[in-house]
């Protein structure tokens, strides 16, 4: 880890964690007491976290958030269980990733969530109930946002994610959607999902040595008391050999409505079937 005290103009030396850990996709979040937490994907099938209590001058040994089980998306799409992290006004850390543990045989991923109030221990992994575990939908690459003026049982949370309506697709039949779901009670229950963008054909995305590429991360930010603003790419058909994959955000943002949907129930509406007309602004 490196830190900067001048807005990124210059950077200090690279410093390792106390246990010399390796991984990718680290997402630093700062608690109100100044402690920096960094959830990341380790190289041994786990989501882990480490912290600094001295402004990044040193980093403690990593701790386990959870082992993960991940279903590789169909169609040769480049994606993985990289975490997305945020923090609420009281310092509770939230981390989400894609995981198939709630589906027998690991046929598709859900978006899952774990929280920490202690900096060193993490709570049980829960499923974000976008749809039922018997659905055909595959969900991946979440981006979580939390209203930092809220906390605990009244924390306003939004999660943007990608999905395939039908997990059993191929490079020529898979279509990619962008969805959104929200909670007003710290993730105890959730709204119905909203389809924000899509469908997109995979052939509209540039190909790489690791598969079709739409981005490793997406971000969701929530204004104090206001709406959520995810930023994500939306692809359309290429013009000859020139790809058309600009970045967009919802015009006016997405409302944090919350709802009564919990992970123990089988929702009636899958994100694949949700109808919406979310206006988008090109960045």
C-alpha positions, 0 to 999 in steps of 0.5 A: 500500500502507498499513501499520499498527503497531497491529493495524489501529487506525490506518494510514499513508499510501498508498505506490505501488510503485517503478514506479507499478504498478496491479492488484488482488488483492494478497496480502502475505506476510512472509519470515523476514528481514522482507521483504514480498512482494505477488503480485497480478494486473496489468491487462495479463494478468500475475501480478506481485509487488513487495516492501518491505525496510523494513517498508512505508516504501517499495516496490520496482518490480514483477517478473514472476511469469508471464503468464497465460491464463485461461478465463472460467467458464461460466454467468455466474459472477464469477471471475478469475485472482486469485492466492493466496499463502503462504510457508514456514518458509525464506522460499520464496513460493508463488503459485497462480492459475487458468490454461488454458495446459496445455489446448490451445485454453484450454477450461478452467482448471487451478490452477497454481503458481509459487515464489520463493526470491529475492524478485525472480525466480520459477520455472517455472509448474507444474500442480497435478494435480487431474485430467488435462488432458483432463478436462471439469473447470474449476478456479478461485479457489484458496486456498493454505496452507503449514505455516510450520514446514516448508520446501523439499522437505518443505513441507506445502502445501494448496490449496482450489479451486472447480470445475465438473465439466462446463465446457460448462454454462450458468447453469441447468446449471452446478454448483459444487463445492469441492475440496482437494488437498495436498502434503508435498514443496513441490508436487513431487507431490500427493495425490488430490483431495477434494471438500469441498462441493457441488454448488451450483446457480448460481441459489442465488448472488446475482446482480450486475452482474458475474455470480453472486457466490460470493466473490472469494477463499477462504483456507486456513490450516495449523496447525503440524504439523496439518490445513488449515482452508479457509473458504468459502461453501456455498450452498443454495436461497434462501428466497423472495428471501433467499439462504442462503450461510453460511460453513463450515470442515471440522470438524477440518480436512483432512489434509495427506497428500500423494501420488505424483500429478504433473502429468506423469501423467493421474490416474485420479480427477477431482474431479468423481467423487471421493466424500467425506463431509467434515463441515463446521462453520458459522461 
